Amino acid sequence: MSEGDDVKVLRASRLLDGTGKAQREDVAVLVEGSTIKEIGHRDEVEVPPRAEILELGDRTLMPGIVDAHMHFLGVPSNELHKVPTETEAYKALTAAGEARKMLEAGITAARCLGSSVGPQLRRAINDGHVPGPRIVAAGEFICSTDGTWDHISFPLEWAKAKGMIADGVEGVREIVRRRKREGANVIKVGLSKGAVDDGYHVWGDDPYGNVASYSLEEVLALTNEAHLNKLKVAAHCIGDEATRNALDAGVDVIEHGYAITNETRKRLVDENALLVSTICQLHYHEKAFDPYHYPDWLRQVFLRHLDAMRRDFEASLEAGVRYALGTDLFGEPTHPLAKVATEFEMAVEWGMNPAHAIHAGTLIGAEALGMEDVIGSIEVGKLADIIALPGDPLKDITLLHEVDFVMHDGDLIVSKLDQPNEER
């Protein structure tokens, strides 16, 4: 390849760089290979010989979207009972198809927090066999006996054979080591669960009635073992006790984090804790109520959680809690993984301003993944994960549904430009 053959100059009307800084106008971004080399006014960035010029017109350049919480379950989302019994091959192939759609929608990085095929999908993407976003993958869920994701309608020994159950200090240490051996590069643990008579065991029928599923001693052991292995810990926390246990044990990122007290909320702020929003899952459940014939009792459960989540999101936002945006989506037909823009839309509806939402869904999301040094913002030296959309998302956040230009690692994935490319 001749010098300059892998150089691109992107020109657009606006730039939101993901750092939270003010929007810039009439910009150019110089990309060499996979790296951002220069950013400036379109008339001031020198175009190297034979560089490809991409005139994006009246578009806004942004960092690629980061979904900080999702799941490649690999089965139809209205048939989740198939998760423990479907073949791994089918789940992996389905997940690969979903990963491609995510990337084409502008999602250039994601954290898969519970999926038996996540680590191997990440490997296949990294090796260039299938297209998809950068993935941080937890592998299979981790929970206690009768914990968050325990298949309690099945015999206990069968559930244990699925490899997600760990009890006691030595048990949780051992399962962290197994996850790392299986290729996980983040640890996901469930710290809350429903009460004994709840119909919806995973999240509980009442968010304020959730029960802690691990002792503080166990959570400390798990977190210490993960950190010994240089892995971050993400913890499913609904309810005050689980959230306090996560804080006490040094968990890196708290997922959900609602149905909490104001005292715990203050701790989240004082300790600069990072929460992931996960509004989308409940939103898309509500949309699916009628077409997928949800029973009335389950509708009430989801609406109860949605109400509690919104109440605490608004209170936590006002208090200064730090949020990354994550969808908790898990696949078609009810929860399509490519619809991450809805999380931005809902966060704005619930009180974030658009600039804050974009920051939370890019650079802060990259922080949740442990990748903030290389992605999440358009800055010199970072990898060229860049998207563009028509118009100005600060005026209309729903424009994120219309991403029509995607660059991933410097490669063009989607390019629907108004003008033909130039070469010079």
C-alpha positions in Angstrom: 0.0 0.0 0.0 1.4 3.4 -0.9 1.7 6.1 1.7 -1.6 8.0 2.0 -3.7 5.1 0.7 -5.2 4.6 4.2 -5.8 8.2 5.0 -9.3 9.7 5.2 -10.5 13.2 5.9 -14.0 13.5 7.3 -15.7 16.9 6.9 -19.0 17.8 8.4 -21.1 20.7 9.7 -20.8 19.8 13.4 -18.7 17.7 15.8 -19.7 16.4 19.3 -16.5 14.8 20.5 -18.0 12.8 23.4 -16.0 14.6 26.1 -18.8 16.9 27.1 -17.2 19.9 25.5 -19.2 22.3 23.4 -20.2 21.4 19.9 -17.8 22.5 17.2 -18.8 23.7 13.7 -17.4 23.2 10.2 -14.9 20.5 11.2 -12.5 18.1 9.7 -11.1 14.9 11.2 -8.0 13.3 9.8 -7.8 9.5 10.2 -4.7 7.5 9.4 -5.3 3.7 9.4 -7.3 3.1 12.6 -6.2 6.2 14.5 -7.5 9.8 14.7 -4.5 12.0 13.8 -5.9 15.6 13.7 -9.1 17.5 14.4 -9.8 21.1 13.4 -11.7 23.5 11.3 -12.4 22.2 7.8 -10.2 24.9 6.3 -7.3 24.3 8.6 -6.7 20.6 8.5 -4.2 19.9 5.8 -5.2 17.1 3.4 -2.3 14.7 2.7 -1.6 13.6 -0.9 -4.0 10.8 -2.1 -6.1 11.1 1.0 -9.8 10.2 0.6 -12.1 13.1 1.4 -15.5 12.3 2.8 -17.8 15.2 2.6 -20.6 14.5 5.1 -22.4 17.8 4.6 -25.1 18.8 7.1 -24.3 16.0 9.5 -23.0 15.8 13.1 -19.9 13.7 13.7 -19.9 11.7 17.0 -18.0 8.9 18.6 -19.4 5.5 18.0 -22.2 4.6 20.4 -21.3 2.4 23.4 -24.0 0.2 24.8 -22.7 -0.4 28.4 -25.2 -3.2 29.2 -26.7 -5.7 26.8 -27.0 -9.5 26.2 -26.3 -11.7 23.2 -28.7 -14.4 24.4 -29.1 -15.9 20.9 -32.7 -17.0 21.2 -35.9 -15.2 20.3 -36.6 -12.7 23.1 -40.2 -13.9 23.4 -38.9 -17.5 24.0 -36.4 -16.9 26.8 -37.2 -20.3 28.2 -35.0 -21.7 25.4 -31.8 -20.0 26.8 -30.7 -23.0 28.9 -31.6 -25.6 26.3 -30.8 -24.1 22.9 -27.6 -25.3 21.2 -24.6 -23.1 21.6 -24.0 -23.1 17.9 -27.4 -21.7 17.1 -27.1 -19.1 19.8 -23.7 -18.0 18.5 -24.9 -17.7 14.9 -27.9 -15.7 15.9 -25.8 -13.4 18.1 -23.4 -12.9 15.1 -26.3 -11.6 13.0 -27.4 -9.3 15.8 -23.8 -8.0 16.2 -23.7 -7.0 12.6 -27.0 -5.0 12.9 -25.6 -3.3 16.0 -22.5 -2.1 14.2 -24.5 -0.9 11.2 -26.7 1.2 13.6 -23.6 2.9 14.9 -23.0 0.9 18.0 -19.2 0.4 17.9 -18.7 -1.0 21.4 -20.8 -3.0 23.8 -20.6 -4.8 27.1 -22.3 -8.2 27.1 -23.3 -8.9 30.7 -24.5 -12.4 30.6 -24.4 -14.8 27.6 -22.7 -18.2 27.2 -21.6 -17.2 23.7 -20.4 -13.7 24.4 -16.6 -14.4 24.8 -16.4 -16.6 21.7 -18.4 -14.0 19.6 -15.9 -11.4 20.8 -13.1 -13.7 19.6 -14.7 -14.2 16.2 -15.2 -10.4 15.7 -11.6 -9.7 16.8 -10.3 -12.3 14.4 -12.2 -10.7 11.5 -14.6 -13.7 10.9 -17.8 -11.7 11.5 -18.6 -8.0 11.7 -19.6 -6.5 15.0 -18.8 -3.9 17.7 -15.9 -4.1 20.1 -17.2 -6.4 22.9 -16.4 -6.7 26.5 -18.1 -10.0 27.5 -18.9 -11.6 30.9 -19.7 -15.0 29.7 -22.4 -16.9 31.6 -24.1 -15.2 34.5 -22.9 -15.7 38.1 -25.4 -16.1 40.9 -25.9 -18.0 44.1 -28.2 -21.0 44.6 -31.7 -19.5 44.4 -29.9 -16.3 43.1 -30.8 -13.8 40.4 -30.7 -16.1 37.3 -31.0 -19.5 39.0 -33.4 -21.7 36.9 -35.5 -22.4 40.0 -38.2 -24.4 38.1 -35.5 -27.0 37.3 -33.8 -29.5 39.6 -31.0 -27.9 41.5 -28.3 -30.3 40.2 -29.4 -29.6 36.6 -29.2 -25.8 37.3 -25.7 -26.2 38.9 -24.5 -28.2 35.8 -25.2 -25.0 33.7 -22.2 -23.5 35.4 -23.6 -20.2 36.7 -24.1 -21.0 40.4 -21.5 -20.3 43.0 -21.8 -20.2 46.8 -19.4 -19.3 49.6 -16.1 -17.5 49.5 -14.2 -20.3 47.8 -17.1 -20.9 45.4 -17.1 -17.4 44.1 -13.4 -17.2 43.8 -13.3 -20.4 41.8 -16.1 -19.3 39.4 -14.2 -16.0 38.6 -11.2 -18.1 37.7 -13.4 -20.3 35.5 -14.9 -17.3 33.7 -11.4 -16.0 32.9 -10.4 -19.4 31.6 -13.5 -19.3 29.4 -12.5 -16.0 27.9 -14.6 -13.5 29.9 -13.0 -10.1 30.2 -15.5 -8.7 32.8 -17.2 -10.4 35.7 -21.0 -10.1 36.0 -22.7 -11.1 39.3 -26.2 -10.9 40.6 -26.5 -9.3 44.0 -30.3 -9.1 44.3 -33.3 -11.4 43.6 -37.0 -11.7 44.1 -38.6 -12.7 47.4 -39.6 -16.3 48.0 -43.2 -16.1 46.7 -42.5 -13.8 43.8 -43.6 -14.8 40.3 -40.8 -12.9 38.6 -37.7 -14.3 40.4 -35.0 -12.4 38.4 -36.0 -8.8 39.2 -38.6 -9.5 41.9 -42.3 -8.6 41.8 -41.6 -5.5 43.9 -38.3 -3.7 43.4 -38.4 -2.5 47.0 -38.9 -6.1 48.2 -35.7 -7.5 46.6 -33.5 -9.7 48.7 -29.7 -9.7 48.7 -28.5 -12.9 47.1 -24.9 -12.8 48.4 -23.4 -11.9 51.8 -20.9 -9.0 51.9 -18.2 -11.5 52.6 -18.9 -13.4 49.4 -19.1 -10.2 47.3 -15.8 -9.0 48.7 -14.2 -12.4 47.8 -15.5 -12.2 44.3 -14.4 -8.7 43.7 -11.0 -9.3 45.2 -10.5 -12.3 42.9 -11.6 -10.4 39.8 -9.4 -7.5 40.6 -6.5 -9.9 41.2 -7.1 -11.1 37.6 -7.3 -7.5 36.3 -11.0 -7.8 35.6 -13.7 -5.3 36.4 -16.9 -6.4 38.2 -20.4 -5.4 37.1 -23.2 -6.2 39.6 -26.9 -6.5 39.1 -28.4 -4.4 41.9 -32.1 -3.7 42.5 -32.8 -2.6 46.0 -30.9 -0.8 48.8 -29.1 -3.8 50.4 -27.6 -5.1 47.1 -26.5 -1.6 46.1 -24.8 -1.1 49.5 -23.1 -4.4 49.3 -21.7 -3.5 45.9 -20.4 -0.2 47.3 -18.9 -1.9 50.4 -17.2 -4.5 48.3 -15.6 -2.2 45.7 -17.7 -3.3 42.7 -16.6 -1.3 39.7 -20.0 -0.7 37.9 -23.5 -1.0 39.4 -26.2 -2.1 37.0 -29.7 -0.7 37.5 -29.2 0.7 41.0 -32.7 1.7 41.8 -35.2 1.2 44.6 -32.6 2.7 46.9 -32.6 5.2 49.8 -31.4 8.8 49.7 -28.6 7.8 52.0 -27.4 5.2 49.5 -27.8 7.7 46.7 -25.6 10.1 48.6 -23.0 7.4 48.9 -23.1 6.8 45.1 -22.3 10.5 44.6 -19.7 10.8 47.3 -17.9 7.7 46.1 -18.1 8.7 42.4 -19.7 5.4 41.7 -20.8 4.5 38.1 -24.3 3.3 37.4 -25.7 2.0 34.1 -29.2 3.2 33.2 -30.9 0.1 31.6 -34.2 1.9 30.8 -34.8 0.2 27.4 -35.6 -3.3 28.7 -38.6 -2.1 30.6 -39.6 0.3 27.8 -39.6 -2.5 25.2 -41.4 -4.9 27.6 -44.2 -2.3 27.9 -44.4 -2.0 24.1 -44.7 -5.8 23.8 -47.5 -6.2 26.3 -50.3 -6.5 23.8 -48.6 -8.0 20.7 -47.0 -10.7 22.7 -49.8 -11.3 25.2 -48.1 -10.7 28.5 -50.2 -11.9 31.4 -51.6 -9.2 33.6 -49.5 -10.0 36.7 -46.3 -9.7 34.7 -47.4 -6.4 33.2 -47.9 -5.1 36.7 -44.4 -6.2 37.7 -42.8 -4.4 34.8 -44.8 -1.3 35.3 -43.9 -1.3 39.0 -40.2 -1.5 38.1 -40.5 1.1 35.4 -42.1 3.5 37.9 -39.4 2.9 40.5 -36.6 3.1 37.9 -37.8 6.5 36.6 -38.3 7.9 40.1 -34.8 7.0 41.1 -33.2 7.9 37.8 -34.6 11.4 38.1 -33.6 11.7 41.8 -30.1 10.3 41.2 -29.6 12.5 38.2 -30.5 15.6 40.3 -28.2 14.4 43.1 -25.3 14.1 40.7 -25.0 10.3 40.3 -22.8 9.4 37.3 -24.6 7.3 34.6 -23.4 5.4 31.6 -26.1 4.5 29.1 -26.9 0.8 28.7 -30.0 -0.8 27.2 -30.2 -4.2 28.8 -31.7 -5.4 25.5 -31.4 -9.0 24.6 -32.6 -9.6 21.0 -35.4 -9.6 18.5 -38.3 -9.6 18.2 -39.2 -7.7 21.3 -35.9 -6.2 22.4 -33.8 -5.6 19.2 -30.2 -5.0 20.1 -29.7 -2.3 17.4 -32.2 0.0 19.0 -29.8 1.6 21.5 -30.8 5.1 20.3 -34.0 4.6 22.4 -31.9 4.6 25.6 -30.7 8.1 24.7 -34.3 9.2 23.9 -35.7 7.8 27.2 -32.8 9.3 29.2 -33.6 12.7 27.8 -37.3 12.2 28.4 -36.4 11.4 32.0 -34.3 14.5 32.6 -30.9 14.3 31.0 -30.1 17.0 28.5 -29.0 15.8 25.1 -25.4 16.7 25.6 -25.2 14.8 28.9 -26.9 11.8 27.3 -24.4 11.8 24.4 -21.5 12.0 26.9 -23.0 9.2 29.0 -23.5 7.0 25.9 -20.0 7.5 24.5 -17.1 8.3 26.8 -18.7 7.3 30.1 -19.9 4.1 28.4 -16.3 3.5 27.4 -15.3 3.9 31.0 -17.7 1.3 32.0 -16.0 -1.0 29.5 -12.6 -0.1 30.8 -11.7 1.3 27.3 -11.9 5.1 27.9 -8.3 5.5 26.9 -8.8 4.2 23.4 -12.5 4.8 22.4 -15.5 6.8 23.5 -14.5 10.2 22.2 -13.1 11.8 19.0 -9.7 12.9 20.2 -6.3 12.7 18.7 -4.6 9.4 19.3 -7.8 7.4 19.9 -9.2 4.7 17.6 -11.4 5.9 14.8 -14.8 4.7 15.9 -16.9 7.6 14.4 -20.5 7.9 13.4 -22.5 10.7 11.7 -26.2 11.5 11.5 -28.2 14.1 9.6 -29.0 17.2 11.6 -28.2 18.2 15.2 -28.9 15.7 18.0 -28.6 18.5 20.6 -31.8 19.8 19.1 -33.4 16.4 18.5 -32.0 13.4 20.3 -34.2 11.0 18.2 -31.9 11.7 15.2 -29.6 9.0 16.7 -32.1 6.6 15.1 -30.9 7.9 11.7 -27.2 7.2 11.8 -26.1 6.9 8.2 -22.3 6.9 8.4 -20.3 4.4 10.5 -16.5 4.2 10.8 -15.2 1.4 13.0 -11.4 1.2 13.6 -10.9 3.4 10.6 -12.9 1.1 8.3 -16.1 2.3 6.6 -19.0 0.2 7.6 -21.9 2.4 6.4 -21.6 5.4 4.2 -24.7 7.0 2.8 -23.3 10.4 1.7 -25.0 13.0 -0.4 -22.0 13.6 -2.5 -19.5 11.2 -4.1 -16.2 10.7 -2.4 -13.3 12.8 -3.6 -9.7 11.8 -3.9 -6.7 14.0 -3.9 
